[in-house]
Amino acid sequence: MAREKKRRAAGRRSRLAAVVLIGVGLLMTGGVYAGASAAVAATTNGSQTSATALSVEDGKKLFQANCATCHGMDLQGTEAGPSLYGVGELAVEFQVSTGRMPLAMQGPQAPQKPPQFTEDQIRAMAAYVQSVSPGPTYPSEETLDGKGDVAKGAEIFRTNCAMCHNVAGAGGALTEGKFAPALNTTSPLHMYAAMVTGPQNMPVFSDLNLNLEDKRDIISYLLFLQQHESIGGFALGSLGPVAEGLFIWIFGIGTLIGVTVWITAKSN
């Protein structure tokens, strides 16, 4: 009997053995899966990198498939859309990468929405338009670096842009359902593109109006606003004196009236 008990005791496995075995199995399975996923991802990235080098011919095909209905097969324009002669690659990049084009529906203004194409596809279409009819092109990195004269840029912006975009770049309403968009998330490239190409209701600022250094200063000012909180305290949406006056009228005078009523009630 003693030997039989000894055998049974020696043949029993610890309760933790099953847990250890399961843990080891899971670790091995996870390791194999992670290695396979990394290999697949590397292969996918490699194929994507080789596929992103789109040519002007690719841009032409994309344009003819998605834009020619309104702008014509040869950029000549139609009743549904304007000619693109002379607009240049900068205007194409701006309109398509901000989602304004392709246009969802006719209206007072093309709204901004998520883009329908990748960056490489957009650049390819822009290059195609530039090859057919050259126009404004991409600026140098120095123009977009945000290291211009912020104070001068603020002065130029207030003089030329604030009447539509608000002095803080918060945007504003225009006539007939149109509006000037807010600039608090606009990229430096699109700031420059808007000044050079004059999209929708915005005028074109050529070098005779604003030279390259002036444009750099304006971009620097807008980037400063994006990167720094309002030094005046609560910005109230940066909508200007109307919102500020309404706030003072409702909360400021309202508080004074409330205090006056409270004092009168206490005195009675």
C-alpha positions in Angstrom: 0.0 0.0 0.0 2.8 2.4 0.8 4.5 1.8 -2.5 1.2 2.3 -4.4 0.6 5.6 -2.7 4.2 6.6 -3.4 3.7 5.9 -7.1 0.5 7.9 -7.2 2.0 10.8 -5.4 5.0 10.7 -7.8 2.7 10.5 -10.9 0.6 13.5 -9.9 1.2 16.8 -11.7 1.2 20.1 -10.0 -1.9 22.3 -10.5 0.3 25.1 -11.9 1.7 22.9 -14.6 -1.4 23.3 -16.8 -1.3 27.1 -16.3 2.4 27.1 -17.2 1.9 25.0 -20.3 -1.0 27.2 -21.5 1.1 30.4 -20.9 4.1 29.0 -22.8 1.8 28.0 -25.7 0.2 31.4 -25.8 3.7 33.1 -25.8 4.9 30.9 -28.7 1.7 31.5 -30.7 1.9 35.2 -30.1 5.6 35.3 -31.1 4.9 33.4 -34.3 1.9 35.7 -35.2 3.9 38.8 -34.5 6.8 37.7 -36.7 4.4 36.8 -39.5 2.6 40.1 -39.2 5.9 42.0 -39.3 6.9 40.2 -42.4 3.6 40.8 -44.1 3.7 44.5 -43.2 7.3 44.9 -44.5 6.2 43.3 -47.8 3.1 45.5 -48.0 5.1 48.7 -47.3 7.6 47.7 -49.9 5.0 47.2 -52.5 3.3 50.5 -51.5 6.5 52.4 -51.8 7.2 51.2 -55.2 3.6 51.9 -56.2 3.5 55.5 -55.0 5.8 56.9 -57.6 2.9 58.1 -59.9 3.8 59.7 -63.2 2.2 62.5 -65.1 0.5 59.9 -67.3 -1.1 58.4 -64.2 -2.2 61.9 -63.2 -3.8 62.3 -66.7 -5.8 59.1 -66.3 -6.9 60.1 -62.8 -7.9 63.6 -64.1 -9.8 62.2 -67.1 -11.7 59.7 -64.9 -12.6 62.1 -62.1 -12.4 65.7 -63.3 -12.9 65.9 -67.0 -16.7 65.7 -66.7 -16.7 69.3 -65.5 -13.3 70.7 -66.6 -13.1 69.0 -70.0 -10.8 66.3 -71.4 -8.2 69.0 -72.3 -8.7 71.4 -69.4 -10.8 73.6 -71.6 -13.8 73.8 -69.2 -17.5 73.1 -69.7 -20.8 74.5 -68.7 -20.4 72.7 -65.4 -16.9 73.8 -64.6 -14.3 76.5 -65.5 -11.2 76.1 -67.7 -8.0 75.1 -65.9 -5.7 76.8 -68.3 -3.1 78.6 -66.3 -4.3 77.6 -62.8 -1.1 75.6 -62.2 -0.4 72.6 -60.0 -0.6 74.7 -56.8 -4.3 75.4 -57.4 -5.0 71.7 -58.2 -3.2 70.6 -55.0 -5.1 73.1 -52.9 -8.6 72.3 -54.3 -8.3 68.5 -54.3 -6.3 68.0 -51.0 -8.7 70.1 -49.1 -11.6 68.1 -50.4 -13.2 71.1 -52.2 -12.8 69.2 -55.4 -14.4 67.0 -56.8 -17.4 69.2 -56.1 -20.2 67.3 -54.3 -23.0 69.6 -55.5 -23.5 73.1 -56.9 -23.7 75.8 -54.3 -22.6 79.3 -53.3 -19.2 77.9 -52.3 -17.3 74.6 -52.4 -17.1 73.4 -48.7 -14.0 71.8 -47.3 -14.3 68.0 -46.7 -12.0 64.9 -46.4 -10.0 64.4 -49.6 -11.0 61.5 -51.9 -7.4 60.9 -53.2 -4.1 60.1 -51.7 -1.3 62.6 -51.6 0.6 60.9 -54.5 -2.5 60.8 -56.6 -3.2 64.5 -56.0 0.4 65.4 -56.8 0.2 63.4 -60.0 -3.0 65.2 -61.2 -1.4 68.5 -60.3 1.7 67.6 -62.3 -0.5 66.7 -65.3 -2.3 70.1 -65.2 1.1 71.8 -64.9 2.4 70.0 -67.9 -0.5 71.0 -70.1 -0.8 74.6 -69.0 1.8 75.9 -66.5 0.8 78.2 -63.7 1.6 78.9 -60.0 3.8 76.2 -58.5 5.0 75.2 -55.1 7.1 77.7 -53.1 10.4 77.2 -51.4 10.6 75.7 -47.9 11.9 79.1 -46.6 8.6 80.8 -47.5 6.7 78.3 -45.4 9.1 78.0 -42.5 7.2 80.4 -40.2 10.3 82.3 -39.4 9.3 85.6 -40.9 8.4 88.9 -39.2 5.3 88.1 -37.1 4.6 91.7 -36.2 4.8 92.8 -39.8 2.7 89.8 -40.9 0.0 90.8 -38.4 -0.1 94.3 -39.8 -0.3 93.1 -43.4 -3.0 90.6 -42.5 -5.1 93.2 -40.6 -4.9 95.5 -43.6 -5.6 93.0 -46.4 -7.3 89.9 -44.9 -9.0 90.6 -41.6 -12.2 92.1 -43.1 -13.1 88.6 -44.3 -11.1 86.2 -42.2 -11.3 88.1 -38.9 -8.2 89.6 -37.2 -7.5 86.3 -35.4 -8.1 84.2 -38.5 -11.4 82.8 -37.1 -13.3 83.2 -40.4 -16.5 85.0 -41.0 -19.7 85.2 -43.1 -19.9 86.8 -46.5 -22.8 87.7 -48.7 -25.1 85.2 -50.5 -24.3 82.2 -48.4 -20.6 82.5 -48.8 -18.0 82.5 -46.1 -14.3 83.1 -45.4 -13.0 79.9 -43.8 -11.2 79.8 -40.4 -7.4 79.5 -40.7 -6.7 77.9 -37.3 -5.8 74.5 -38.9 -4.7 75.6 -42.4 -1.3 74.4 -43.4 1.4 76.9 -44.5 1.3 75.5 -48.1 -2.4 76.1 -48.3 -2.1 79.6 -46.9 0.4 80.4 -49.6 -1.7 78.7 -52.3 -4.8 80.7 -51.3 -2.9 84.0 -51.6 -1.4 83.1 -55.0 -4.3 81.3 -56.7 -7.3 83.2 -55.2 -9.7 80.3 -54.6 -13.5 81.1 -54.8 -14.2 84.5 -53.3 -10.6 85.3 -52.3 -8.6 87.8 -54.5 -5.3 86.9 -56.0 -2.3 88.6 -54.3 0.4 88.8 -56.9 3.9 89.9 -56.2 2.9 93.4 -57.1 0.4 93.4 -54.2 2.3 91.3 -51.7 5.8 90.2 -52.4 7.3 86.9 -51.4 8.6 88.3 -48.1 5.2 89.8 -47.2 3.5 86.4 -47.8 6.1 84.7 -45.6 5.4 87.2 -42.9 1.6 86.6 -43.1 2.2 82.8 -42.9 4.4 83.3 -39.9 1.7 85.4 -38.2 -1.0 82.8 -38.8 1.3 80.0 -37.6 2.0 82.1 -34.4 -1.7 82.3 -33.8 -2.1 78.5 -34.2 0.8 77.7 -31.9 0.0 80.1 -29.0 -3.0 80.6 -26.8 -4.8 83.9 -26.7 -2.7 86.2 -24.4 -5.9 88.2 -23.7 -7.6 85.4 -21.8 -10.8 83.7 -22.8 -11.0 84.2 -26.6 -14.8 83.7 -26.9 -14.3 82.0 -30.3 -12.2 85.0 -31.5 -15.3 86.4 -33.2 -14.6 90.0 -32.4 -16.4 92.8 -30.5 -20.0 91.5 -31.2 -19.4 88.3 -29.2 -17.4 90.2 -26.6 -20.2 92.8 -26.2 -22.9 90.2 -26.0 -20.9 88.4 -23.3 -20.5 91.6 -21.3 -24.2 92.4 -21.7 -25.5 89.1 -20.6 -23.0 88.1 -17.9 -21.5 91.4 -16.8 -24.7 93.5 -16.6 -26.7 90.4 -15.6 -24.4 89.9 -12.6 -24.6 93.6 -11.6 -28.4 93.4 -11.7 -28.4 90.2 -9.7 -26.1 91.7 -7.0 -28.3 94.8 -6.9 -31.4 92.7 -6.3 -29.7 90.7 -3.6 -28.5 93.8 -1.8 -32.0 95.3 -2.0 -33.6 92.1 -0.7 -31.1 92.0 2.2 -31.8 95.6 3.2 -35.5 95.1 3.3 
